[in-house]
């Protein structure tokens, strides 16, 4: 029994850490067909410096990793931008052609308005305790091509809140 206890503790110490999985709710599609200007949304690229593509944060002192449930954050960002534009009444062109975000990389057949960009940061940190602090950070570089010009817009958001009544059982 004395030999079994250290072996059991050693094996449990090597157990894989728990993982939290998050999902994003999409924008609701518009009730009527969009009638606005046509826009083409190209795939956003993932420029984050993370070891695993789906990793978006950590919880506690451990830290326990937090992953996106659906997978690739850049693909999700592209879809969210399309859904947002549809909701605002714009006609979003079919398909997502790749674009290197330069004026030379634009294809005239895409139309007069093209949107693409880079996901630079997507991170969620959840502290410990019964009412843990939570911080979310997002940084995206948007490239908007209109006519023969490319306009750049950096968007950086950071939100900090305390989560009331956070329980691991609800998340797992």
N, C-alpha and C positions, 0 to 999 in steps of 0.2 A: 504494500500500500504506500509506503514511503517513497518508493521509486516511481510509482504510478502518478502521484500528485505533481511532481516537477515536470514530468512528461506531458501531462494534461495541460498544465499552465503554459508550457512552451508551445504546444500546438494551438491553443486558443489565442496566444499572443500573435501568432502568425496568420490568424484568420483575416480574410479580406475585409476592409472597412465597409460599413454600410454606405449605400449610395442613395441619394435623393434624386428623383426624376421629376422634372417640371414640364408642363405642356403650355402652349400658348393658345388662347382662344382667338380665332380669326375675326376680322370685321364682318358684320352682317352684310350680305349683298344688297344692292339697292332694289326697291320694289319695282321700279320702272327701268327700262333700258336707258343707259346713259346717252346723252345727246351732245355732250361737250366736245372739246378739242381731242384729237387722237394723239395718244402718247405711246411710245414703245419703252418698256422697262427691260433693261438688260440685267443679266445676273450680277448680283453684288458679289464681291470677292471677300474671303475671310482673311484679314490681315492681322488677326490676333496672335499673340505669342503664347500659345498654350500647347501642352503636350498632346492632348486628345481633343479632337474637333468638337465633340459634344459637351466638353467641360465648360461650365459657365459660372462656377462659384464654389464656395466652401461654407461649412457650418461648424462652429465650435472651435475649440482649441486643438482638436485632433489633427488636422481638420478633416471633416467628412466631405468628400466631393459632391457637388450638385451638377447633375447632367440634364440636358434637354431631352425630353422624351421622344420627340420626333426626329432627332438627328442633327443635320447640318444647319447651323445657325444662319449662314449666308443665304441658303436656299429659303429658309423661313422668312428672313428679312426681305428678300425679293418678293415673295408672295404677299407679305404684309403691305409692302409699298403698292403693289398692284391692287390689292383689295381696298386700300385707303383711297387711291385715285378713283377707282370705280364708285366707291361710296360718295365721293365728292362730285360725281357726274361726268367724269372724263371717260372717253372711250380708250380702253387699254388694248393695244395691238396684240395679235396672237403671237405666240412663241416668245422666246427670250434669246435673241442672238447675242453671242459674246461680243463685248466691246472692251478695248484696252483703255478707255477713258481719255483718249486723245482725239483731237480734231481729225487727224489723218485716219484714224480707225473707224470713223463714222461711215455708214453705208447710206447713200442718198435715198435708197428705196425704203428705209425705215420711216421716213416722214420728217416733218419739221421739228418734232419735239421728242428727245430721247433722254431717259434718266438711267443712271447707273451709279455705282459707288463702291466703297470699301467699308467693311465692318472692322473698326480698329479696336473696339473694346466692348465686351459684354460680360459683366461680372456681378455676381450676387454674393454678399457676405452676410451670414446669419450668426450672431453671437450666441452665447449660452445663457442659461437661466430661465426662470418661468415666464418672463416678458422680455424676450431677447431683442436686441437691436438688429435691424436689417438695413443693409445699404445696397442699392442697385446702381450700377454705372453702365452707361451706353455711350459709345462714341462712333459716329458714322460720318464719312465724307461722301457727300452727294455730288455727282457731276451731272449737270443739266445742259444738254446741247440744244440750242434753239438757233435755227438758221445755220450760220457758219461760225458760231462762237460756242465755247464751252465755259459754263459758269460753275464755280466750285462753292460749296456751302458746307462748313463743318458744323455738326450738331453734337454737342456733348451734354449729357444729362446725368445728374447724380441726385438720388432721392434717398433720404434716411428716415426710417420710421421704427417704432417699436411694435412688435407683433404681440398682441394680447392672446393669451391662452394657447400658445404654440405647443403642440404635442407631436412627438415623433410618430406615434401610431396613426395620426391623421395624414401625415405626409407619405409614410411608407406604403 
